[in-house]
Amino acid sequence: MANNQKIEVFGNLTKIEKVIPVKDNIVSGIQAFESLNPFPGYYHEKPDNICPFYLYLVLNDPCPLERILRATQNIEKENGWHFDAGKGYMELGIQELHVIRLRHVPNFGLVQDIIEAYEKQRIIFRKKSRKTEQQTVRVKIVKFLSLEKLADNIYLDLKEENHGYFKLPKYMDRDTFAEVAKAVEYNWEGHEFDAAVGSFYLEGELHELIRIYSNKLTTEYLQEIRELYLKKMK
């Protein structure tokens, strides 16, 4: 393992989630959603802490990733906070919402402080919607990934626990991925996992990938899942 390659890449992930509007006592006046289960294919891992597992803050208008990264760095330096923020796109019905995805926020009480800190950095959020019901949405997150290459086509996330990745030989659109992922799920006999589709950019080339969430990640485990994906893609 000591000789394994470590890389940082720009990537994206797309997944389906069930979300619910965040309560008024957590955020004030802006539209925000909390994920009810960010890893729906993995049944053992349920959020049991008091802070939001995944939180989506809706932006008032499109905001470049660079601005969000710069604002996040400024906020962390000025306040001594440490959290994960990614730029995202949420399909809510016929709407495409631009969002900031927050993770690893220490507690609910800090969420409003983070929102106000972003607003001081001139990041403007959308006013609260009247919708209060649960929604099923498609979310795409763009962020930097810190990876360790375990074997050909196999990677482990160095920052996010229980996250592994493998490369695919070709792109799958959303419908194809849903079909292939379902076929894999029906034919997989190993430990359960949640999968999301994405890509990352490395050395001038875009690589297609699958993100696997599981607490049983090993090189062999990821290779076995990859082989089944390749079989079902044919």
Summary of the structure (lengths in Angstrom):
residues: 234
radius of gyration: 18.1
end to end distance: 32.3
largest distance: 53.5
contacts: 659
relative contact order: 0.20
helix: 24%
strand: 39%
